[in-house]
Structures are given as C-alpha cells and as structure tokens.
Amino acid sequence: MAVYTEVSFDEAAAFLRFLNLGQLQTLKGAAGGIENTNYFADTDQGQYVLTLFERLTFEQLPFYLHLMKHLATRGIPVPDPVEDSKGNILHRLKGKPAAVVNKLRGHSELAPGAAHCTGVGDMLARMHLAGLDYSRQQPNLRCLNWWNETVPVVLPHLTLDQRSLILGELAYQNHIAASSSYQSLPRGVVHGDLFRDNVMFENGQLTGFFDFYFAGCDTFLFDIGICLNDWCIDLDSGKLDTVRADAFMAAYQKVRPLTVQERTLLPALQRAGALRFWVSRLWDFHLPREASMLKAHDPGHFERVLRERLAHPYLL
C-alpha cells in the first residue's frame, strides 16, 4: 500500500462526507504493498480504507468491487465497498478511480502456526465455493500470458544462472498449461494474493481476507499454491513446513476436496505461484514507479521459494 497520489486531509474529508461516512478525524498513508494509493481514514462513524487505483482502470474495477460485495453477502468476511446515494461503489478522486471499504478488525499474523493455517485453508475453500455463482468474468491479469510478456523484460537484470532457472520454469509452466489434466482443473474466482499480510485475526480467530485487486478467474489450485508458498514456509529459507501445510490442506479439503488432477498437479501449481511472484517482484524492483512510502519487495525471496519447490515438492 504505497502512496502514489497525495490526498490532503481536506480532500479526503470532503470525499468521505460525500459518501455519508461522517467527519474525518485522522488520515494516514499506508506503507505496505506496491500497487495502489491507500489511506487509513478514521471518522466519527468508523474506520475505513480509502484506495486510489493506479493501474486498474474504471472498466476493470467493477469486477473486483462487486466480487467483494458478492462474497460479503454470502458470509465471507471481506471488506465491503461503500455505496454513494445512487448505489455506486466505484468513485473518482483526483482524477483516479477510487473506493472506500470498511477496515477489518484485528491484525495480520506474520508468524503463523498450524492453527492459523487451518483457518486460512477453511476460509479459502469457502471463498472459492461462494464465488462459483459470481456472474462477472475477468481473467487473472498476472497469469501465464503476463509471465510470457514480462520475463523477457526482466532478463537483462538477471545472472546467467537466474536466466536459466526462470526460462526453464517458464517453459515448464507453458507445457503444464497445455496439458489435458490442467485444462480439467476446477476453476472460478481466486484471490491471487492471499499472503500473511492480507488476512486478519483477532483473538486467534480469522476475521477477514482483504486486498482483492489481484483477483481473477483461474484454477483454484493456483490460489492454493500461492497460499502454501507463503503461509506454510520458513521465510528465510523458503523451505516448506509440512505441519502447517498439512493443516492448511486438511482444512481446505474438509470444505472442498481436491480432485485427482488437482492432487497430481499441486507441486506444479506451487511452482507456478512462486514463478508468478518472482517475476512480478523482479519487475517492480528493476522497473519501479515513483511513490512516497514505497518499499519494493525482495525478488530473491521467491527465487529461493521456487528453488525449494523444485528440490522438495510437496505431495499429498
């Protein structure tokens, strides 16, 4: 949550009054993340997150915002976009697309144990099922097509060993995506970015998922692979913690059991999740945009994760 577009206190106050959210009391730029401009805004009526979208367009955003509305009405704890007097949830501020959502209770658990992974696995499966009847369609914008376009752009910044690894993995993922087993995988709306800092807990209980702006229609297994690569690893080494991974998968499968094809392709989709974030972090690190409070993530982290998934695949 970097700040690319500066919003003054008075500008934010007027915007929140327009949405009937009361009198602004405090406004603070959010430092985490790298995609959008985010502010924490506290009013006399509640706590909110104000987002100005820096890459997503007015045409793309209804998919994400209405998805959150859809999931919220089905009991999934997610931020609920605020409507104006005409029922619109996508707004304009300083010439940018903008939205306001309620701030979830609790805090992120950055050192999760098996119990936290159980909660995430359970709720992810429920989210996947709740999204099955969501009518809007939009592809995952950071899928294989994007990797194929972006890897050549970041190649000049890599060592020979890194180039060999990233090109070999890209070729493998293209091969997997062309297989009949992959084509038969269950699909629907995925979060696409469900890391530790995008989930809230309070008193040990999961209170919500947020930051849906990488969501899209993809295989559920891709979402699972992304989660295993963050919630169930040692951050320093990228090594998988099988206790946490087993807890996550057991909870997920109690709600939505995996198919035979999913069980077979789980290692490949974990590798896909690692490649996706290695590529995007390389892109953000070597081709950054200017922003106050911006802190680019270390691309080397997901290089280590990918190497670990290659050396030690997790099998169900």
Phi, psi and omega per residue, in radians:
M1 nan 1.339 3.094
A2 -1.411 3.078 3.044
V3 -2.131 1.858 3.099
Y4 -1.698 -0.639 -3.113
T5 -1.979 2.017 -3.125
E6 -1.294 2.284 3.070
V7 -2.097 2.169 -3.126
S8 -1.334 2.884 3.108
F9 -1.044 -0.772 -3.110
D10 -1.152 -0.686 3.105
E11 -1.111 -0.760 3.120
A12 -1.166 -0.686 -3.134
A13 -1.079 -0.765 3.132
A14 -1.134 -0.696 -3.140
F15 -1.123 -0.750 -3.136
L16 -1.217 -0.598 3.049
R17 -1.130 -0.682 3.096
F18 -1.014 -0.576 3.139
L19 -1.584 0.140 3.122
N20 1.030 0.730 -3.136
L21 -1.836 0.197 3.041
G22 1.618 -2.908 -3.064
Q23 -1.592 2.150 3.138
L24 -1.122 2.324 3.122
Q25 -1.923 -0.781 3.097
T26 -2.431 2.580 3.107
L27 -2.393 2.203 -3.074
K28 -2.434 2.225 3.069
G29 -1.156 2.461 -3.134
A30 -1.666 2.304 -2.984
A31 -1.592 -0.368 -3.063
G32 -1.385 2.758 3.084
G33 1.396 3.008 -3.016
I34 -2.467 0.021 -3.003
E35 -1.629 -0.810 -2.977
N36 -2.164 2.951 2.972
T37 -1.545 2.180 -3.102
N38 -2.278 2.420 3.046
Y39 -2.258 2.439 2.927
F40 -1.523 2.170 -3.073
A41 -2.168 2.042 3.091
D42 -1.822 2.244 3.082
T43 -2.069 3.135 3.091
D44 -1.302 -0.007 3.106
Q45 -1.917 -0.290 -3.116
G46 2.876 -3.016 -3.141
Q47 -1.959 2.348 -3.024
Y48 -2.394 2.865 3.001
V49 -2.082 2.140 3.099
L50 -1.744 2.161 -3.105
T51 -2.128 2.275 2.936
L52 -1.896 2.233 -3.006
F53 -1.595 2.186 -3.020
E54 -1.704 -0.377 -3.127
R55 -2.103 -0.727 -3.141
L56 -1.224 2.532 -3.031
T57 -1.746 2.965 3.071
F58 -1.052 -0.520 -3.131
E59 -1.340 -0.575 -3.102
Q60 -1.439 -0.564 -2.929
L61 -1.156 -0.575 3.121
P62 -0.948 -0.565 3.109
F63 -0.997 -0.832 -3.063
Y64 -1.256 -0.799 -3.059
L65 -1.204 -0.751 3.116
H66 -1.247 -0.466 3.025
L67 -1.082 -0.782 3.119
M68 -1.088 -0.725 3.069
K69 -1.039 -0.785 -3.121
H70 -1.051 -0.851 -3.116
L71 -1.156 -0.680 -3.139
A72 -1.080 -0.679 -3.139
T73 -1.233 -0.276 3.130
R74 -1.818 0.295 2.998
G75 1.491 0.152 3.071
I76 -1.502 2.199 -3.075
P77 -1.316 1.686 -3.124
V78 -2.356 2.799 3.066
P79 -1.073 2.434 -3.074
D80 -1.881 1.966 -3.109
P81 -1.055 2.440 -3.090
V82 -1.468 2.329 3.115
E83 -1.587 2.619 2.970
D84 -1.535 -3.017 -3.052
S85 -1.128 -0.322 3.135
K86 -1.744 0.082 3.123
G87 1.527 0.126 3.137
N88 -1.401 2.418 3.094
I89 -1.947 -0.133 3.036
L90 -1.873 2.173 -3.023
H91 -2.143 -3.114 3.104
R92 -2.266 2.311 3.079
L93 -2.507 2.213 -3.111
K94 0.949 0.652 3.108
G95 1.343 0.040 -3.105
K96 -1.942 2.645 2.966
P97 -1.062 2.469 -3.076
A98 -2.526 2.692 3.071
A99 -2.607 2.728 3.055
V100 -2.211 2.305 3.090
V101 -2.233 2.782 3.042
N102 -1.217 2.538 3.107
K103 -1.454 2.248 -3.124
L104 -1.240 2.647 3.077
R105 -1.276 2.685 2.973
G106 1.685 -2.758 -3.084
H107 -2.552 2.830 3.081
S108 -1.337 2.493 3.101
E109 -1.764 1.766 -3.029
L110 -1.541 -0.092 3.056
A111 -2.271 1.191 -2.998
P112 -1.242 2.611 2.997
G113 -1.878 -3.012 -3.105
A114 -1.070 -0.625 -3.121
A115 -1.141 -0.691 3.083
H116 -1.127 -0.716 3.128
C117 -1.146 -0.596 3.046
T118 -1.064 -0.795 3.139
G119 -1.093 -0.722 -3.125
V120 -1.214 -0.752 3.123
G121 -1.057 -0.758 3.112
D122 -1.072 -0.842 -3.062
M123 -1.275 -0.559 3.088
L124 -1.101 -0.765 3.104
A125 -1.086 -0.722 3.114
R126 -1.128 -0.668 3.104
M127 -1.124 -0.764 3.118
H128 -1.027 -0.760 3.139
L129 -1.202 -0.680 -3.120
A130 -1.155 -0.445 -3.129
G131 -1.523 -0.038 -3.067
L132 -1.094 -0.544 -3.130
D133 -1.784 0.311 3.049
Y134 -1.290 2.196 -2.928
S135 -1.441 -0.422 -3.093
R136 -1.386 2.559 -3.127
Q137 -2.137 2.336 3.002
Q138 -2.725 2.270 -3.128
P139 -1.179 2.753 2.966
N140 -1.098 2.012 -3.039
L141 -1.303 -0.202 3.095
R142 -1.986 0.763 -3.108
C143 -1.669 -2.862 -3.046
L144 -0.966 -0.707 3.134
N145 -1.022 -0.719 -3.141
W146 -1.203 -0.673 3.095
W147 -1.081 -0.766 -3.139
N148 -1.074 -0.599 3.132
E149 -1.357 -0.587 -2.959
T150 -1.599 -0.553 -3.135
V151 -0.972 -0.795 3.105
P152 -1.049 -0.478 -3.132
V153 -1.266 -0.613 -3.089
V154 -1.619 -0.212 -3.097
L155 -0.930 -0.728 -3.114
P156 -1.052 -0.310 -3.094
H157 -1.637 0.054 -3.037
L158 -1.887 2.727 3.016
T159 -1.312 2.959 3.124
L160 -1.069 -0.694 3.128
D161 -1.145 -0.737 3.111
Q162 -1.150 -0.679 3.104
R163 -1.075 -0.757 3.124
S164 -1.069 -0.744 -3.132
L165 -1.142 -0.851 -3.027
I166 -1.236 -0.646 3.117
L167 -1.247 -0.654 3.091
G168 -1.138 -0.726 -3.138
E169 -1.228 -0.655 3.105
L170 -1.087 -0.738 3.100
A171 -1.094 -0.723 3.124
Y172 -1.090 -0.766 -3.118
Q173 -1.177 -0.607 3.042
N174 -1.124 -0.678 3.094
H175 -1.119 -0.800 3.134
I176 -1.072 -0.786 -3.080
A177 -1.109 -0.422 -3.140
A178 -1.518 -0.091 -3.056
S179 -1.411 2.689 3.112
S180 -1.169 -0.582 3.115
S181 -1.092 -0.749 3.116
Y182 -1.134 -0.733 -3.113
Q183 -1.097 -0.420 -3.115
S184 -1.573 -0.027 -3.100
L185 -1.138 2.478 3.051
P186 -1.051 2.453 -3.050
R187 -2.333 2.829 3.083
G188 2.964 -2.732 3.131
V189 -1.339 2.258 3.068
V190 -2.067 2.678 3.085
H191 -1.250 -0.850 3.047
G192 1.461 -0.075 -3.066
D193 -2.747 0.641 -2.987
L194 -1.490 1.239 3.095
F195 -1.511 3.051 -3.112
R196 -0.988 -0.598 -3.084
D197 -1.483 0.084 3.089
N198 -1.971 0.326 3.095
V199 -2.328 2.449 3.132
M200 -1.940 2.515 3.043
F201 -2.276 2.602 3.034
E202 -2.470 2.146 -3.094
N203 0.941 0.688 3.090
G204 1.426 -0.072 -3.113
Q205 -1.848 2.409 3.122
L206 -1.185 2.210 -3.120
T207 -1.952 -0.100 3.060
G208 2.885 2.700 2.948
F209 -1.801 2.529 3.035
F210 -2.534 -3.085 -3.086
D211 1.027 1.260 -3.107
F212 -1.611 0.278 -2.966
Y213 -1.486 0.159 2.882
F214 -1.990 0.195 -3.137
A215 -1.185 2.805 3.111
G216 3.100 -3.141 3.122
C217 -1.594 2.118 -3.065
D218 -2.783 -3.025 3.071
T219 -1.322 2.467 3.061
F220 -1.049 -0.555 -3.094
L221 -1.129 -0.548 3.075
F222 -1.091 -0.754 3.088
D223 -1.072 -0.736 3.124
I224 -1.097 -0.783 3.129
G225 -1.051 -0.715 3.101
I226 -1.063 -0.772 -3.129
C227 -1.141 -0.792 3.119
L228 -1.034 -0.625 -3.114
N229 -1.267 -0.183 3.117
D230 -2.067 -0.908 -3.063
W231 -1.238 -0.445 -2.941
C232 -2.068 0.497 3.132
I233 -2.214 2.833 2.904
D234 -1.436 2.103 -3.013
L235 -1.131 -0.563 -3.089
D236 -1.248 -0.686 -3.045
S237 -1.848 -0.375 -3.027
G238 1.437 0.015 -3.124
K239 -1.206 2.466 3.140
L240 -1.351 2.370 2.999
D241 -1.647 1.816 -3.028
T242 -1.160 -0.460 3.091
V243 -1.117 -0.829 3.112
R244 -1.195 -0.693 3.138
A245 -1.106 -0.753 3.115
D246 -1.109 -0.681 3.121
A247 -1.125 -0.768 3.123
F248 -1.056 -0.875 -3.062
M249 -1.199 -0.634 3.111
A250 -1.110 -0.745 -3.138
A251 -1.173 -0.735 3.133
Y252 -1.070 -0.801 -3.037
Q253 -1.298 -0.298 3.003
K254 -1.154 -0.511 -3.133
V255 -1.636 -0.808 3.140
R256 -2.416 1.668 3.135
P257 -1.077 2.488 3.121
L258 -1.296 2.602 3.036
T259 -1.357 2.964 3.086
V260 -1.046 -0.743 3.140
Q261 -1.127 -0.656 3.118
E262 -1.141 -0.753 3.133
R263 -1.082 -0.666 -3.128
T264 -1.215 -0.706 -3.032
L265 -1.624 0.054 -3.134
L266 -0.969 -0.823 3.118
P267 -1.034 -0.682 -3.135
A268 -1.146 -0.666 -3.115
L269 -1.364 -0.435 2.964
Q270 -1.133 -0.741 3.072
R271 -1.084 -0.678 3.105
A272 -1.080 -0.743 3.118
G273 -1.095 -0.686 3.110
A274 -1.169 -0.736 3.118
L275 -1.094 -0.764 -3.115
R276 -0.965 -0.790 -3.068
F277 -1.456 -0.429 3.003
W278 -1.144 -0.798 -3.135
V279 -1.091 -0.815 -3.084
S280 -1.187 -0.604 3.115
R281 -1.272 -0.609 3.027
L282 -1.067 -0.756 -3.132
W283 -1.101 -0.831 -3.130
D284 -1.173 -0.591 -3.086
F285 -1.309 -0.775 -3.047
H286 -1.592 -0.336 3.133
L287 -2.244 1.068 -2.993
P288 -1.323 2.725 2.953
R289 -1.702 2.674 3.119
E290 -1.352 2.335 3.105
A291 -2.828 2.495 2.985
S292 -1.297 2.546 3.102
M293 1.211 0.201 -3.103
L294 -1.347 2.315 3.054
K295 -2.303 1.807 -3.112
A296 -1.215 2.472 3.108
H297 -1.340 2.660 3.136
D298 -1.260 2.017 3.129
P299 -1.193 -0.409 -3.130
G300 -1.106 -0.404 -3.128
H301 -1.059 -0.851 -3.090
F302 -1.396 -0.271 2.921
E303 -1.133 -0.776 3.101
R304 -1.102 -0.726 3.137
V305 -1.082 -0.770 3.137
L306 -1.086 -0.771 3.122
R307 -1.072 -0.663 3.106
E308 -1.164 -0.711 3.135
R309 -1.170 -0.553 3.070
L310 -1.207 -0.751 -3.070
A311 -1.358 -0.578 -3.038
H312 -2.385 1.323 3.132
P313 -1.120 2.508 3.106
Y314 -1.624 2.092 -3.074
L315 -1.984 2.412 3.027
L316 -1.554 nan nan
